[in-house]
Structures are given as structure tokens and as C-alpha cells.
Amino acid sequence: MKKQALQIRVRFAPSPTGIPHMGNLRTALYAYLFAKGNKGEFLLRIEDTDKKRLVEGAEEAILESLSWLGIKWDEAPLHQSERLDLYKKYVQELLDKKIAHKKEGAVWVKLPENKIYQWVDQVGQKKISFNGKDVDEFVILKSDGFPTYHLANVIDDHLTQISHVIRGEEWISSTPKHLYLYESFGWEAPKFAHAPVILGPDKTKLSKRHGAKSALDYKKEGYIKEAVLNYFALLGWNPGRDKEIMSLDEMVSLFKLEDINTASPIFDLKKLDWLNGIWIRSLDNKDFEKRLREFYANDNSILEILESNQLTKDVLITAAKSRMRILSDFKDLILEKESTRKKTKEEKETAGKLIQVLKNQLGDIKWENENFLVALKKFSKSENIPFKTIYFLLSAKEHGIGLLELNQIYGKDFFIKNLNSE
């Protein structure tokens, strides 16, 4: 008789004790990719039993983060705080079996000292083992009547038929405790995959001082979800063939647990910026405008520009998109915000010469882009003036969209005003 294929079911089980950080969401992404790539199911469980550490708004932030990234769960989220009677029933079973004992108002479990607990981890296919005598006894039910992670996660993983537990490697030392609980209940344990911890550039555990933020922080700063997902996935996984730019659907088709690296990845903000720029440039103008409208929903100065005529808007968007790293760059690139730097004496003299050259060669009517560019190149060469300086004199900015695009949008009067300014 042919053996029935294992139904893949995984879960993401955050605690609402803060805004979900990068490591949490990378774990969620890996679980999602594994499930969807194997026609399985991805569940969401809110582990809200540590009442003293709960943070208001944290659960909403978890849901918002997953929704923004497009990581969709398959069933209604399960809340552990609503299952206290269930956990107490299983605690009583362990007490009746003399596997658990009461001490200091709590219920404790001690592993047998003469037994080895081992498993083959799905990350690196390495065999990991612990001797029961080296594992401290642990609490499964606190004195306030709430279960600990050790008990609740084992019960819920079993009852929701989780096939693979994908979590951070900081949980490796807890796994023998969980294996003993599965054994004590007479249940088959799931497979375990422990992803490596993300490190900062200084090789210490990643933290805010390294520039690490939550997904929602990145969203507020102008990163787009495709780039954030792409980067999170690369923090410990790569499908090979030097492939780095991947959509969520591509990652689903390529992801394998065995391809997760055992070495800890190093967080690199420059790489995230690079990926975000690539993803921004990949958007068509219509989609890009939609992202800008969402990001600048409360900024009338940008919304007014996005309401300008289609030709002007297309020129602006195309020019800005090619120079952008994150969505917040758009405003600096396209608004007529002048530099705080004043012209030097030499720059004022250069500006005066440039006005005369442009007027003589281009006239007082509209400056056509082709003739405008030729005139600027001749001036740069004859006067030995760097184009960077010419850009500053004409635009009154250190950087921004190109001079030809500025000419299309604002025309010669914009340049003459800036050349005549202080």
C-alpha cells in the first residue's frame, strides 16, 4: 500500500510583546515559502500567555506587517490566552503520570537523566543531541495559571497538526524539553528547522544600533515590500546560481529548507538599499505612482505634482525613479527646494558667464534639450568647469533629477532665476 504523503503544515507563532523584528519576520517568511512551495498550509498563532510583557498594539503590528509583506495565513489566528483550560487538562495528565511535579506554586518537569534526546535538524541536516542530565528542569505551568512556551507550543503544534517547526536557532537548547513532552504525551514530534541568528556588521547579535528595524519602520522610511521580502529571504538563504532578485512567487518555487545556510548571515543596510533601488526601477510608472500616492498621502506638495499634466508627470516619475533608493528620495529629487549653500565668488562669476552663453546660443524662447545640452558641454569644456558645478548653478541643488528633465518641466526661466540668485 502506497504511503500517504505528509501534509505540510507550518506556523508562525510570535508573542505580542513588541513590534515584530527582522528575525521574526524572516522566520515567518521561511515558513510561508516552505509551506506554499509544498502545497501546504501556513498558520498564525499568537502566543499571548506572558501577560506581564504584552505590549499594546503589538498584535496589530504583527498582522499589519504580515499583510503588508503579502504573507497570508490560511486559518483564523489562534490565541493561546483563549486555551488556558486546555493546557491545564494536559498539565493534569502529566501530574497524574508523575512526569510533572508541583513546586513553589508552579508545575515543573525534569528530563530523565539517563536518556539522550536527539533529532536531525532540517537546516544543515545535522544530528543534534542532548543528554537528559544536562538539561535543567523547567516550568510548564506558572503560578498565575498560565502555561509557559515549552508546554503551550508543544500542545498547540500537536493539535494543529504542525509537520515542521521552523524557528530561530536560539530555540535549539529548548528542543530536548519539547521532545520529552511529545514523548510523555505519546505524540509524534514534528521535524525541526532552526535558522541561524542574524548578526550585525560587528558580528554581534543584530540590534537597532546596527540599523535593523521592523518591517513597518522600513515601510515608513520608503522601502517597498518586494525589496524587504527579497532582502529578508537572503538573510540566510540563497537558491544558488547567484540569483538574488526574486519576487515572492519566485521564492516560493525555489525555496528549500536544506538550502538555508548554517552560518549566521550579516545584516547589510547597503544591500537592502541596493535591492530597493532595483525593485523601484522595475515598477512601471502607473504602479510607481500608486506607491508614491500611498507614501505621500499626507503631503500636499507631492500630491499636487502628481496631479500635474500627464506629460510632465511622466517625465518627473521616469527621471526620479532612475535615481531613487527609497520612496522618500522622490521629494528631494523633484521639488524646487534650494540648497542652503550659497554661491562662492568664483561660482557667481561662472553663473554670469553661463547666462550670457545660454542666451546668446539658445535665444530667449524655449531652450530645446538637444541644443541646451550641446551648449552646456561646450561651456564646461571651454571654461574647464565640472558638470557638478554647472548642475548646482542651474538647479540650485547639489543633486536631483537631470537638467534635461528640469528643462522639460520648468523651462529656461527656472534656470535663469537660479543663475541670478545669490
C-alpha positions in Angstrom: 0.0 0.0 0.0 1.4 3.4 -1.0 2.3 5.6 2.0 0.2 8.8 2.1 2.3 12.0 1.5 2.9 14.1 4.6 0.6 17.2 4.7 2.9 20.2 5.2 1.6 22.5 7.9 3.8 25.2 9.5 3.1 28.0 11.8 4.4 31.5 12.7 4.0 31.9 16.5 5.0 35.4 17.6 4.5 36.8 21.1 2.8 40.3 21.1 5.5 41.7 23.4 6.8 44.2 20.9 6.8 45.1 17.2 8.0 42.1 15.2 11.6 42.5 14.3 13.6 41.3 11.2 14.5 37.9 12.7 10.8 37.2 13.5 9.6 38.1 10.0 12.4 36.2 8.3 11.3 33.1 10.2 7.7 33.7 9.1 8.8 34.1 5.5 10.8 30.9 5.5 7.8 29.0 7.0 5.5 30.6 4.4 7.8 29.8 1.5 8.3 26.2 2.6 4.5 25.6 3.1 3.5 27.2 -0.2 6.2 25.6 -2.2 5.0 22.2 -1.0 1.2 22.9 -1.4 0.9 23.1 2.4 -0.7 25.5 4.9 0.8 28.4 6.9 -0.9 29.1 10.2 -0.6 32.1 12.5 -0.6 31.6 16.3 -0.5 34.5 18.8 1.5 33.3 21.9 0.0 35.8 24.4 0.4 34.0 27.7 3.1 36.2 29.2 0.7 38.9 30.4 3.3 41.0 32.1 5.2 41.5 28.9 2.3 42.2 26.5 2.6 45.5 24.6 -0.5 47.3 23.5 -0.7 47.4 19.7 1.8 44.7 19.2 -0.6 42.1 17.8 -2.0 44.7 15.4 1.6 45.4 14.3 2.2 41.6 13.7 -0.9 41.4 11.5 -0.1 44.6 9.6 3.5 43.5 9.0 2.5 40.2 7.5 -0.4 41.7 5.5 1.9 44.4 4.0 4.5 41.8 3.0 1.9 39.6 1.4 2.5 36.7 3.9 -1.1 35.3 4.1 -2.2 32.9 6.8 -4.6 30.1 6.0 -6.8 29.8 9.0 -8.1 32.2 11.7 -5.3 33.1 14.1 -5.1 31.0 17.2 -4.7 32.9 20.6 -3.1 30.9 23.4 -4.8 33.0 26.1 -8.1 31.6 25.0 -7.0 28.0 25.6 -6.0 28.0 29.3 -8.4 25.2 30.3 -7.0 23.0 27.5 -3.4 23.5 28.8 -4.4 22.7 32.4 -6.0 19.5 31.3 -2.7 18.3 29.8 -0.8 19.5 32.8 -3.0 17.3 35.0 -2.3 14.4 32.7 1.5 14.9 33.3 0.9 15.2 37.0 -1.1 12.0 37.0 1.7 10.2 35.2 4.2 11.6 37.7 6.1 13.2 34.9 5.4 16.7 36.3 5.6 17.8 39.9 4.5 20.9 41.8 7.0 23.2 43.4 6.8 26.9 44.6 3.2 27.2 43.3 4.2 26.2 39.7 4.3 22.9 37.9 7.7 21.6 36.8 9.2 18.9 34.6 12.6 17.2 34.8 14.0 15.1 32.0 15.2 11.6 32.7 18.9 11.7 33.4 19.9 8.5 31.7 18.5 9.3 28.2 19.7 11.0 25.1 17.3 13.3 23.2 18.3 13.9 19.6 16.9 14.9 16.2 18.2 15.7 12.7 17.8 19.4 12.1 16.4 20.3 8.7 18.9 23.2 8.5 22.2 21.6 7.6 20.8 18.0 8.1 22.9 17.9 11.2 22.2 15.5 14.1 21.9 17.4 17.4 21.7 15.5 20.7 21.4 16.4 24.4 21.8 14.2 27.5 18.9 14.5 29.8 21.1 15.1 32.8 22.5 18.3 31.2 19.0 19.9 30.7 17.7 21.9 33.7 14.2 21.1 35.0 11.7 23.6 33.7 8.3 25.2 34.4 5.3 24.2 32.3 2.6 26.0 34.3 3.3 29.2 36.1 1.8 30.1 39.5 -0.6 32.5 37.8 -2.2 29.6 35.9 -0.7 30.5 32.5 1.4 27.9 30.6 5.0 28.5 29.6 6.1 28.5 26.0 7.5 24.9 26.4 4.1 23.4 27.2 1.8 25.5 25.1 3.8 25.3 21.9 4.0 21.5 22.1 0.3 21.1 22.7 -0.7 23.6 20.0 1.7 22.2 17.4 0.3 18.7 18.0 -3.3 19.7 18.0 -3.0 21.8 14.9 -1.0 19.0 13.1 2.1 21.1 12.5 4.5 19.0 10.5 7.6 21.2 10.6 8.6 23.7 13.3 10.7 26.5 11.7 12.2 28.9 14.2 15.5 30.6 15.3 18.5 28.7 16.5 18.1 30.2 19.9 15.5 27.5 20.5 17.9 24.6 19.9 18.6 24.2 23.6 14.9 24.0 24.4 14.2 21.3 21.8 15.1 18.4 24.1 12.5 19.6 26.6 9.9 19.7 23.8 10.9 16.2 22.6 10.4 14.9 26.1 6.9 16.4 26.3 6.0 14.9 23.0 7.2 11.5 24.2 5.4 11.9 27.5 2.1 12.6 25.8 2.7 9.7 23.4 2.7 12.1 20.4 5.0 12.1 17.3 7.2 15.1 17.2 7.3 17.4 14.2 10.5 18.0 12.2 12.6 20.9 13.5 14.4 23.5 11.4 16.5 26.1 13.3 17.5 29.1 11.2 20.8 30.9 12.1 20.7 34.1 14.1 21.2 37.3 12.1 24.3 39.3 13.1 25.3 42.9 12.8 28.4 44.1 10.8 30.4 43.7 14.0 29.4 40.0 14.3 27.3 40.6 17.4 23.6 39.8 17.6 21.6 42.2 15.4 20.0 45.1 17.1 18.7 48.6 16.5 22.2 50.1 16.8 23.1 48.2 13.6 20.3 49.9 11.7 17.9 47.0 12.0 14.3 47.9 12.1 10.9 46.3 11.9 9.2 45.9 8.5 6.8 48.7 9.4 9.7 51.0 10.1 11.1 50.2 6.7 7.7 50.9 5.1 7.5 54.3 6.8 11.0 55.2 5.5 10.1 54.4 1.9 11.2 50.8 1.3 8.8 48.8 -0.8 7.6 45.4 0.2 9.2 43.5 -2.7 12.6 44.6 -1.7 12.1 44.0 2.0 10.8 40.4 1.4 13.7 39.8 -1.1 16.3 41.0 1.4 14.8 39.1 4.4 14.9 35.9 2.4 18.6 36.4 1.5 19.5 36.7 5.2 20.4 33.0 5.5 19.1 31.5 2.2 20.0 31.6 -1.4 18.8 29.3 -4.2 22.2 29.2 -5.9 23.2 30.3 -9.4 24.0 33.7 -8.0 20.3 34.5 -8.1 19.4 37.4 -5.8 16.5 39.4 -7.3 13.3 37.4 -6.6 9.6 38.0 -6.3 7.6 36.2 -3.7 6.2 33.8 -6.2 9.7 33.0 -7.5 10.9 32.4 -3.9 8.0 30.0 -3.3 9.1 28.0 -6.3 12.8 28.0 -5.4 12.8 27.6 -1.6 14.1 24.5 0.1 14.8 24.1 3.8 18.1 22.3 3.1 19.3 25.5 1.3 19.2 27.6 4.4 22.8 28.3 5.4 24.1 27.1 8.8 26.4 30.2 9.2 24.9 33.3 10.6 24.2 36.0 7.9 25.5 39.6 8.3 22.9 42.4 8.1 24.0 44.9 5.3 21.9 48.0 5.0 23.6 49.0 1.8 22.5 45.8 0.2 18.9 46.4 1.2 19.2 49.9 -0.3 20.6 48.5 -3.5 17.8 45.9 -3.7 15.1 48.6 -3.0 16.5 50.8 -5.8 16.4 47.8 -8.3 12.8 47.0 -7.3 11.7 50.7 -7.6 13.2 50.9 -11.1 11.4 47.6 -12.1 7.9 49.2 -11.4 6.0 50.6 -14.3 5.1 54.2 -13.9 1.5 53.6 -13.1 2.4 51.2 -10.2 5.2 53.5 -9.1 2.8 56.5 -9.0 0.4 54.4 -6.9 3.2 53.7 -4.3 4.1 57.4 -4.3 0.5 58.4 -3.6 0.3 55.9 -0.7 3.6 57.0 0.8 2.9 60.8 0.4 -0.8 60.5 1.3 -0.4 63.4 3.7 2.0 65.6 1.7 0.1 68.0 -0.4 3.2 69.4 -2.1 3.9 65.9 -3.7 0.2 65.2 -4.4 -0.1 68.5 -6.3 2.8 67.4 -8.5 1.2 64.0 -9.1 -1.9 65.9 -10.3 0.0 67.8 -13.0 -0.4 67.1 -16.7 0.4 63.6 -17.8 3.5 64.6 -19.9 5.1 66.5 -17.0 4.2 63.7 -14.5 5.7 61.0 -16.7 8.9 63.0 -17.2 9.2 63.6 -13.5 8.4 60.0 -12.5 10.8 58.4 -15.1 13.6 60.8 -14.2 13.2 60.4 -10.4 12.7 56.6 -10.5 16.1 56.1 -12.1 17.9 58.0 -9.3 15.9 56.7 -6.3 17.0 54.5 -3.5 13.8 54.7 -1.4 10.4 56.4 -1.9 11.4 59.3 0.5 14.1 60.3 -2.1 11.4 61.4 -4.5 10.6 64.7 -2.7 14.3 65.8 -2.5 14.8 65.0 -6.2 11.8 66.8 -7.7 10.9 69.7 -5.5 12.4 73.1 -6.1 14.0 73.1 -2.7 17.1 75.1 -3.0 20.4 74.2 -1.4 21.4 76.0 1.8 24.8 76.5 0.3 25.5 80.0 -1.2 27.5 80.5 -4.3 31.2 81.4 -3.9 32.6 84.4 -5.6 34.0 82.3 -8.4 30.7 80.5 -8.9 28.8 83.8 -9.2 31.2 84.8 -11.9 30.7 81.5 -13.6 26.9 81.8 -13.4 27.1 85.3 -15.0 29.2 83.9 -17.9 26.8 80.9 -18.3 23.7 83.1 -18.5 25.3 85.1 -21.4 26.4 81.9 -23.2 23.0 80.3 -23.0 21.1 83.4 -24.1 23.5 84.0 -27.0 23.4 80.4 -28.2 19.8 79.5 -27.4 17.9 82.8 -27.5 15.1 84.0 -25.3 12.5 81.5 -26.5 12.2 77.8 -25.4 15.5 76.1 -24.9 15.4 72.8 -26.8 17.0 69.9 -24.9 19.5 68.9 -27.7 20.8 72.5 -28.1 20.8 73.1 -24.4 23.0 70.0 -23.8 25.4 71.0 -26.5 25.8 74.5 -25.1 26.4 73.1 -21.6 29.1 70.7 -22.8 30.9 73.4 -24.8 30.8 75.8 -21.8 32.1 73.0 -19.4 35.0 72.3 -21.8 35.9 75.8 -22.7 35.8 77.2 -19.1 37.1 74.0 -17.5 34.0 73.9 -15.2 32.9 70.5 -13.8 29.4 69.5 -14.7 28.6 69.1 -10.9 29.2 72.8 -10.5 27.1 73.6 -13.6 24.3 71.4 -12.2 24.4 73.3 -8.9 24.3 76.7 -10.6 21.4 75.8 -12.8 19.3 73.9 -10.3 20.3 75.5 -7.0 20.6 71.9 -5.7 23.5 69.6 -5.0 21.7 66.7 -6.6 18.3 65.8 -8.1 16.8 64.8 -11.4 18.6 65.6 -14.6 19.0 69.1 -16.2 17.2 68.0 -19.4 14.2 66.8 -17.4 14.2 70.0 -15.4 14.2 71.9 -18.7 11.2 69.9 -19.9 9.3 70.6 -16.6 10.3 74.1 -15.6 11.9 75.6 -18.7 14.6 78.3 -19.1 13.1 80.8 -16.6 13.8 78.3 -13.8 17.5 78.2 -14.8 17.9 81.9 -15.2 16.3 82.6 -11.8 18.8 80.2 -10.2 21.8 81.6 -12.1 20.9 85.1 -10.9 20.3 84.1 -7.3 22.9 84.5 -4.6 
